[in-house]
Amino acid sequence: MGNAAEIRKMLGEPLPQLVDPNSLSKGIAAFFGPRGLLERLRRKLSLISRKKGGKILPAKNTIASVDEDDNLYVGVDFLEQFGEDEDLIAGILAHEWGHMMSDLPRKVDWSHLTWDQLHALRRDEEGDADGFAGRAMFLMGYSPKAMVGFLKEMDRRRKNKKIPCHKYHNHATRAAILMESYEAERRAYNFAKRLFFNENKTPGVKIGRIIGSG
């Protein structure tokens, strides 16, 4: 990346290297197909967030990332290793989708911030993305346990390699954000279900009383 002093400070990171779709194995290519898992997850996340998102692209040297045009890059190596874990893939995509929901302005030069301020802002952004992921995973019907385990393993690898990471909160904090947001969405769903529906899942008398009192 050249001299760090010459790099413009920004919240984003260099985009991962794209992979030619024609070079993908049949199994990996299926993930990116019109009826593949990634497209199915995109439709669910779009419905939850009311945000369409951009293209889903195969890439190298990444787990997943999103650019300023909402294009989603998914690592082919990641899919080769974890492709059978649908819960984990859903969590990863939900996290990246959470970045699309950010309120921060895009294409901004953050050079007026110190590195400590920039890292703090990044951690807040990652925490917000984890919060969205927890809620989205409940609404999509996926368990967050695989995601929590994956974050723990990534944290362990960084510590073993003695690689400091200022971008994220530690595993325990991220896991707490994921689980609490998941449980909060579950509680809200169950409350709404009790409020508006009878045990046979048909609209109950409560909904009529609420509408009538409006």
C-alpha positions as CSV (number, residue, x, y, z in Angstrom):
1,M,0.0,0.0,0.0
2,G,3.0,2.3,-0.1
3,N,4.0,4.8,2.5
4,A,1.3,4.9,5.2
5,A,1.8,8.7,5.6
6,E,0.7,9.1,2.0
7,I,-2.5,7.1,2.4
8,R,-5.7,9.2,2.8
9,K,-7.4,8.3,6.1
10,M,-10.8,6.7,5.4
11,L,-13.2,4.3,7.1
12,G,-13.1,1.8,4.2
13,E,-10.3,-0.5,3.2
14,P,-8.7,-1.5,-0.1
15,L,-11.2,-3.5,-2.2
16,P,-10.4,-7.2,-2.4
17,Q,-9.2,-8.8,-5.6
18,L,-12.0,-10.0,-7.8
19,V,-12.1,-13.6,-9.0
20,D,-13.2,-14.5,-12.5
21,P,-16.5,-16.3,-12.1
22,N,-15.6,-18.6,-15.0
23,S,-12.7,-19.9,-12.9
24,L,-14.8,-21.0,-10.0
25,S,-15.4,-24.6,-9.3
26,K,-19.0,-25.8,-9.8
27,G,-19.7,-26.0,-6.1
28,I,-18.4,-22.5,-5.4
29,A,-20.1,-21.0,-8.5
30,A,-23.4,-22.3,-7.2
31,F,-23.2,-20.0,-4.2
32,F,-23.2,-17.0,-6.6
33,G,-25.9,-18.3,-9.0
34,P,-29.4,-16.7,-9.2
35,R,-30.8,-19.5,-7.0
36,G,-27.7,-19.9,-4.8
37,L,-27.4,-19.3,-1.1
38,L,-25.9,-15.9,-1.4
39,E,-28.8,-14.6,-3.5
40,R,-31.3,-16.1,-1.2
41,L,-29.7,-14.4,1.7
42,R,-29.6,-11.1,-0.2
43,R,-33.3,-11.3,-0.8
44,K,-34.0,-11.9,2.9
45,L,-31.7,-9.1,4.0
46,S,-33.2,-6.8,1.4
47,L,-36.7,-7.5,2.8
48,I,-35.6,-7.0,6.4
49,S,-33.8,-3.7,5.7
50,R,-35.7,-2.4,2.7
51,K,-32.3,-1.9,1.1
52,K,-31.7,-3.7,-2.2
53,G,-27.9,-3.9,-2.0
54,G,-25.6,-4.2,-5.0
55,K,-23.9,-7.1,-6.8
56,I,-22.5,-10.1,-5.0
57,L,-19.0,-10.7,-6.3
58,P,-16.5,-13.5,-5.7
59,A,-13.2,-12.3,-4.3
60,K,-9.8,-13.3,-2.9
61,N,-8.1,-12.4,0.4
62,T,-11.3,-11.6,2.3
63,I,-14.0,-13.2,4.3
64,A,-16.6,-10.6,3.1
65,S,-16.7,-6.9,2.6
66,V,-18.9,-4.2,1.1
67,D,-18.0,-1.1,-0.9
68,E,-19.5,2.3,-1.0
69,D,-21.9,1.3,-3.8
70,D,-23.3,-1.6,-1.6
71,N,-21.6,-4.3,-3.7
72,L,-20.8,-7.3,-1.5
73,Y,-17.6,-9.2,-1.9
74,V,-17.5,-12.8,-0.6
75,G,-14.3,-14.7,-0.3
76,V,-14.1,-17.9,-2.3
77,D,-11.6,-19.4,0.2
78,F,-14.0,-18.7,3.0
79,L,-16.8,-20.5,1.1
80,E,-14.5,-23.4,0.3
81,Q,-13.8,-23.8,4.1
82,F,-17.2,-22.9,5.6
83,G,-19.6,-23.4,2.7
84,E,-21.6,-26.1,4.6
85,D,-22.3,-23.8,7.6
86,E,-25.3,-21.8,6.4
87,D,-25.8,-20.2,9.8
88,L,-22.2,-18.7,9.7
89,I,-22.6,-17.5,6.1
90,A,-25.8,-15.8,7.0
91,G,-24.2,-14.1,9.9
92,I,-21.3,-12.9,7.8
93,L,-23.5,-11.5,5.2
94,A,-25.8,-9.9,7.8
95,H,-22.8,-8.2,9.3
96,E,-21.7,-6.7,6.0
97,W,-25.3,-5.7,5.3
98,G,-25.2,-3.8,8.6
99,H,-22.5,-1.7,7.1
100,M,-24.8,-0.7,4.3
101,M,-27.2,0.6,7.0
102,S,-24.6,3.0,8.5
103,D,-25.6,6.6,9.0
104,L,-22.1,7.8,8.4
105,P,-21.6,9.8,5.2
106,R,-19.9,8.0,2.4
107,K,-16.8,8.9,0.4
108,V,-15.5,11.2,3.1
109,D,-11.9,12.1,3.9
110,W,-11.4,11.5,7.6
111,S,-7.9,12.9,7.7
112,H,-8.9,15.5,10.3
113,L,-9.2,12.6,12.8
114,T,-6.3,11.2,14.8
115,W,-5.7,7.5,14.4
116,D,-7.1,6.8,17.9
117,Q,-10.3,8.7,16.9
118,L,-10.5,6.8,13.6
119,H,-10.1,3.4,15.3
120,A,-12.8,4.3,17.9
121,L,-15.1,5.3,15.0
122,R,-14.4,2.0,13.2
123,R,-15.1,0.0,16.4
124,D,-18.4,1.7,16.8
125,E,-19.2,1.0,13.1
126,E,-18.3,-2.7,13.5
127,G,-20.4,-2.9,16.7
128,D,-23.4,-1.4,14.9
129,A,-23.0,-4.0,12.1
130,D,-22.8,-6.8,14.7
131,G,-26.0,-5.4,16.2
132,F,-27.8,-5.5,12.9
133,A,-26.5,-9.0,12.2
134,G,-27.9,-10.3,15.5
135,R,-31.4,-8.9,14.8
136,A,-31.3,-10.0,11.1
137,M,-30.2,-13.6,12.0
138,F,-33.3,-14.0,14.2
139,L,-35.6,-12.6,11.6
140,M,-34.0,-14.9,8.9
141,G,-34.3,-18.0,11.2
142,Y,-30.6,-18.6,11.8
143,S,-28.7,-19.3,15.0
144,P,-25.9,-16.8,16.0
145,K,-23.8,-19.5,17.7
146,A,-21.7,-20.3,14.6
147,M,-20.9,-16.6,14.2
148,V,-19.9,-16.3,17.8
149,G,-17.6,-19.3,17.5
150,F,-16.1,-17.9,14.3
151,L,-15.4,-14.5,16.0
152,K,-13.7,-16.3,18.9
153,E,-11.5,-18.3,16.6
154,M,-10.5,-15.2,14.6
155,D,-9.6,-13.4,17.8
156,R,-7.5,-16.4,18.9
157,R,-5.6,-16.4,15.6
158,R,-4.8,-12.7,15.9
159,K,-3.5,-13.1,19.4
160,N,-1.4,-16.2,18.5
161,K,0.2,-14.2,15.6
162,K,0.5,-11.2,17.9
163,I,-1.3,-9.0,15.4
164,P,-3.0,-6.1,17.0
165,C,-6.4,-5.2,15.7
166,H,-7.8,-1.8,16.4
167,K,-10.7,-2.2,14.1
168,Y,-12.9,-4.5,16.2
169,H,-13.9,-4.8,19.8
170,N,-12.6,-8.0,21.4
171,H,-14.5,-11.3,20.9
172,A,-16.4,-11.1,24.2
173,T,-17.8,-7.7,23.4
174,R,-18.7,-8.6,19.8
175,A,-20.4,-11.8,21.0
176,A,-22.3,-9.9,23.6
177,I,-23.6,-7.4,21.0
178,L,-24.6,-10.2,18.7
179,M,-26.4,-12.2,21.3
180,E,-28.1,-9.3,23.0
181,S,-29.4,-7.9,19.7
182,Y,-30.6,-11.4,18.7
183,E,-32.4,-11.9,22.0
184,A,-33.9,-8.4,21.8
185,E,-35.4,-9.1,18.4
186,R,-36.7,-12.5,19.7
187,R,-38.4,-10.7,22.7
188,A,-39.9,-8.1,20.4
189,Y,-41.2,-10.8,18.1
190,N,-42.7,-12.9,20.9
191,F,-44.3,-9.8,22.5
192,A,-45.9,-8.8,19.2
193,K,-47.1,-12.3,18.7
194,R,-48.8,-12.4,22.1
195,L,-50.2,-8.9,21.6
196,F,-51.8,-9.4,18.2
197,F,-52.5,-13.1,17.8
198,N,-54.4,-15.9,19.6
199,E,-52.8,-19.3,20.3
200,N,-54.1,-20.6,17.0
201,K,-52.1,-17.8,15.2
202,T,-55.2,-16.0,14.0
203,P,-55.8,-12.3,14.8
204,G,-57.1,-12.1,18.3
205,V,-59.4,-9.7,20.2
206,K,-56.5,-7.6,21.3
207,I,-55.8,-6.3,17.8
208,G,-59.4,-5.2,17.5
209,R,-59.3,-3.3,20.8
210,I,-56.1,-1.6,19.8
211,I,-57.4,-0.5,16.4
212,G,-60.7,0.5,18.0
213,S,-59.0,2.7,20.5
214,G,-56.8,4.4,17.9
